[in-house]
Structure formats: structure tokens, C-alpha cells
Amino acid sequence: MTIDYIEEIKKLKKEKNAVILAHFYQEAAIQDIADYVGDSLGLSKKAAETNAEMIVFAGVHFMSETAKILNPDKKVLLPDLDAGCSLADATPVSEFKKFIEAHPGYKVITYINCSAEVKALSDIICTSSNAVKIVNSLPKEQKIIFAPDKNLGRFVMKETGRDMVLWNGACVVHEAFSMDKLITLKQKHPEAVIVAHPESEDHILKTASYIGSTTGLLNYVKNSKEKEFIVATEAGILHKMSSDNPDKVLIPAPSKEDNTCACAECHFMKMNTMEKLYRCIKNETPELKLSKELIEKAYLPIKKMLDISAA
């Protein structure tokens, strides 16, 4: 028997007082059925505000951890517990702790793309939306460790004029863009405006007319008078961007890999499917669980981020 996942998920959401939060990089069908679709900052805010009894997080592991940290008494589900993140994987907690200890007197600003354990070692969390604001919130003389994304860190250093110590991590998706292919693509589309996420490598960012977070990219394209764009971020953003801009030409920046879509896709983000989402809500598993002690420690730097962002 064929299951109508859309109808069944809608019924289950109502029955269980569940809310589905989804990242822009999820497959189109999941974005369409989600109660809220956003970037890391927007999803963090929604997770903190929700009155639902159950949070189903269609994203990756660190995102569901953030939702649990902000909602310790609620059930948080993730369709696939193996949906990880290359940045989070690039920051082993034991090594990061040694790195911090080797830099006494430094404040630790950590990009939200990290594990709960790494968050617990941090002073303030940031997202690509608010990283510049978070760094500027500290006194200019304050020494800063920025982790785990070195590309975002370099971008923030240029924007703020601050000299920070960077952890050597990177997003495999945003480092997958091919400069040679991008040049060729631009030659084919000379009128196209290049927009890029700050997790991209510096040589890609230098070609961009606008650099911003996922939401920043969406808003820029929506408000621009230009009609053609080359988009350098995970290809999942194109679903929302296309629906917002049906009259504009959107071209994914080319990947180094010779894959079927010729664009950059996050394997982890695409591990969640409509079937997994349905079974997740129906069976209320897999559930994301964290210790009370870890939640309390990791909550503090996240709360600082939310307070600074709201100021």
C-alpha cells in the first residue's frame, strides 16, 4: 500500500502537537511540509519560542542538539541520527579543549555548526547571520578564538578588522566550488550576479557581489533588481529562492565534483527523507537526548548569542 506521506504527516503533527523545523538545505518536499523553514539563527529562535510538545528537526545532528538545549523538557526528534556535519566532525572536543587551554585569556566564539560538547566549552555561539555582530560585541582589545570554520572566520576578520585565532575547520560543501568552472559559467552568463555564503573559500568570495548567510542570500536576491544570479551555497536553497523569484534565473555555482546536478549538495542534509520524517513522527524515534549537565553548560553561550542578536 502506498502511503501518502504529506497527509499522514499532517495528521500526526496535529495528533501529537508536533512542530516540524526544517533547514533550507532539506529536500523540497520536507521544506514544503515544515511549519518553519530557516537558517541556523532563525531555527534557533523558533526552537526557543515553540509551544509544541514535540520538535521534529529536519536538519542535521547539531541543529537538533540546539533545539534540545533550548527545550530540555520537550521531546526532540531527528529523522536520521546519522545526519551529521563536516564542520562538527572537524572539531573533536578533546582537541578543541587543548586548543583553548593553549590560548589563555581568549574568548571563544564558536559557529553553531558544532557539537553540544564544543558549545559547552565556548563563551558565545554565533551563526553566519550574526557572526560579525557577535565579534563586534566584545571589546577591541579582547583576544578571540573563532571556531570551527576558518573561511567564515577569515570573512569576519575582514569585516571587523579583528585579528582572531582560527580553528582549522571547513565545510566540505562550501569548499567544493570550482573556481575554473565558475569562471566558465560567468563567461556564459555575463549578466549574472554572483552571491556566496561566507563559508566558501576566499577566492570564491572575491568573485561575489554579495556575501551573506542563507537568509541574507534569499533576501538579497528577492530585493535585487537584477534578473540572473549564480548562487554559491548548498543547492537546497534554490527551492525557496525559486518560489520567491519565479521571474529570475537562478544558477547553482558549479562543484569540483563531476556529479549529476553539477552543484554542491550536503550529503548529510539529504539523509532526511519524507519516509524517514513520517516514521520519525509516527514512532517518536529516533529521539535526541543530552545530559542535564551538558544542556546547562551549552545553554549559556547560546543564550548570549540570542541576547546579543536581539539587542
N, C-alpha and C positions, 0 to 999 in steps of 0.2 A: 504494500500500500504506500502510495506517495504521500509524504507529509507536506502540508502547506506551512512552511516554517514561519512565514510572515503572520498568518492568522493565529497559529499556535503560540508564537512568542507574545503576541499582543494579549491573548487570553491569560497566559501565565504571568505576565507583568502585572495585570490587574488583580489576579487572584493572590499573588504573593506580595503585593505592594513593593514591587521591584522597580528600580530605575536602571536604564542602560546608558552608560557613559562610553563614548567611542572617540578614538583619535582620528584626525583627518587622514591618517595613513591606512586606515582599515579599508577593506573591500567595500565597494559602493553599496551593496545590499545591507551591510551592517550599519553603515553611516545613515542610510535611509530609515532604518527602523529604530535607531537610537533616540533617546529622549534629549540627549545633548551631545553635540559633536564639537570638539575643540582642540586647542593645542595644550601643552602641559600646564601652562598657567591657568587657562580657562577651566580645564578639567579639575585642577586642584581646588579652585574656588567653588565649583559646582559640588565637588565631593564634600567640601566643608559645609555647604549650605543645605544639602538634601535632607528631606524629611522621610524618605523611603526607608523601609525596614531592611531592604536588601539592595546592595550595589553590585551590578554586574558590569565589570570593567572590560570592554573590548579594546584592549591595547596590549601593552607588554607588562612584564612582571613588576618592574619598579613603579609603574603607574598604579597598579592595584595595591602595592605596598603603601603608597602615599595615601590612597583612599582609606586604607585600614588605619593608618596612623591618625588621620583626621576624623575617623569614625570607629573608635576602638570597640564600641558596643554593638556595632552592626555587622551583619554577615556580608563579606566581600567575596565575590566570585570572579574567577578569571577563566574564560573558556578553555584555554590551554596553558597550563602552568609552565610549560617549556618555552613559552614565548618570551624570550629574553631580550638582551640589548648588548650590542658590541661595546658600547661605552661602559656600561655597568660591569661587563665581564673584564674590561681592561683596567679595573680598579679593585684589585684584591684587598680586602680590608686590612690584612696583616701588613702588607707592603705599604699601604696608604698611611697606616698608623706610624710606621717607622719614618716615612717621609715627613709627616707633621712634626714628629719628635726631633727631626734633624733641622727644623726651622723654628726654634723657639721665638715667641713674640709675634708670630704671624697669625693673622686671622684667616680662617679657612672658609672660602666661598666655593660652594660645590654646586655644579649644574645638577638639576633634578634627575638627570639620566644616570642614576647611581643606585646602589642597593640601600636598604634601610640602615644597614650597619655602617656604611660610609656616611650617610646622612647624620647618624648619631655622633660621628666624630667631627662634624662640621659646625661652624659658627652661624652661617647663613646659607640657605639654599637659594638658587636663582633659576630662572628659565631663560631661554633666548629672548623672550619678550622684555624681561626686566633686568637682564644682567648688567647693563650699563648703569641703570638707576641704583641697583644694589651696590655696585662697586663705588659709585659716587656718594653713597650714603655714609661711607667710612671716611675718617679724616685723611687728608692727603699724605700725612706722614706715616700712616698705618701700613705696615708691610702685609702683603696678601699672598696667600696660596690660592690659585684658581685651578679647579679640577672638575671633571676629568678631561674635558675637551680642549685640546691645545689650539685648535682652529678658532673656536669661539673665544678662547682666552686671548689670542692674538688680535682678533677683531675688537674685543673690549678694550684692550690696551691702546689700540689706535684711537678709539672713540673717546677714551677718558684721559689719555696721556699718562696713565699709571704704569709703573713697572712692576709686574707681578711674576711670581714663580709659578710656572705651569707644569701640571702633571702631564705626562706624555700619553694621552689617550686620544682616540679619534673615532668618529662614526664611520663604519665601513661603507654605508650608503652614500654619505656626503663626500667621501673621498673616492668615490667610484666614477666621478665625472671625468670625461676625456677632454683635455684641452684641444687636442688636434681635431677631434670630431666637432667640438663646439665651434671652432673657427670655421670649419667647413659648413656647418649648419648656419652660422651667421652670414656667411657669403651667399648662401641660398635664400636667406631671409634678411636682407639688409635693413629692412624697416623694423624688424623685431627688437623689442626691448628685453634685455637680459635681466632677470630678477633672481636673487640667490639667497639661500639660507646661510647664516653665519657659521654653521658647522662645516661649510665647504672649505676647500683648500684656498690659500691666499691668491694663487694665480687665477682661480675661478672667480673669486670675489672682485678682483681688479677689473674684470670684464663687465661687472654688473652695474646697471644704472640704479638699482635699488637693492639693498641688503636688509633682510628682516626676518622675524620669526614666521612661523606658519601663518598665524593670523595676520601679521604685518604684510606678508606677501599677498594674501587674499584681499585685504583692504586696498593695497596699492593698485593691484590690477583692476579691482572693481571701480576705483575712483579715477583711474587714469583715462585720458582722452585717446591714448594710443590703442591700436586695434590688434596688435600682434605681439606675442610675448614668448620668450624662451625661458622656461621655468626650471631652475636648478635646485630642486629638493626632491624628496620622495614622491613618486608618481601618484600616490593616493590622493594628493592634494587636488589633482586635476578634476576629480568628480565634483567637489564643491565649487571649485573655481569655474568650471564649465557651466554649472547651473546658475551661478551668479552672473556669468558673462556669456550668454548664448550667442552674442553677435561678435565675439572676439576669437581670434585664432590663438590657441594655446599649444605650445610645442614643448615636450619634455626635453630637458638637457640630456645629451647622449652619454651613455655609460661606456666605460672602457671595455666592459664585457660584451661579447657578441651574443646577446640574449634575444629572446623573441620580441620583447617590447622595445628594445634598444634604449631603455630608460633605467633609472635607478629605483629599485624596489627593495624594501626591507623584508627579508625572508621571515623574520620574527613576527612582524606586524601581520603578515599574510597567513600565519599559522592559525589564526582565528577564522572560523567559517560559520555560515548560518547554521549548519547542522550542530557544530560544537556549541554555538550560542544557545540553541534550542535545548540541547541536552543538559547544558550547564544550568539553565534556569529550572528546567523540569526536575532534575535530580539534586539541585542545590550543591553541586560539586563540579570541579574542584574549588575548595574554599581556601582563601588566603589567610594564614594565621601567623601572628607575630607575638612574641612575649610582651608582657606588660612593661617590663623594664626597657626593652628596645623601643617600644612605642613612645614611652615617656621621653626618652633621650632624643629620638629622631623628631619628635613633635616640635621641640623648641626652635631649631633652625628653620623649619617650615613656617612656623608661626611668625618668626621675624620677617621672613620673606613676604608673607601675606600682609603684615602690618606696614612694611615699607612700601609695598605696591599700592596699598590703599591710601597712603599719605599724599 
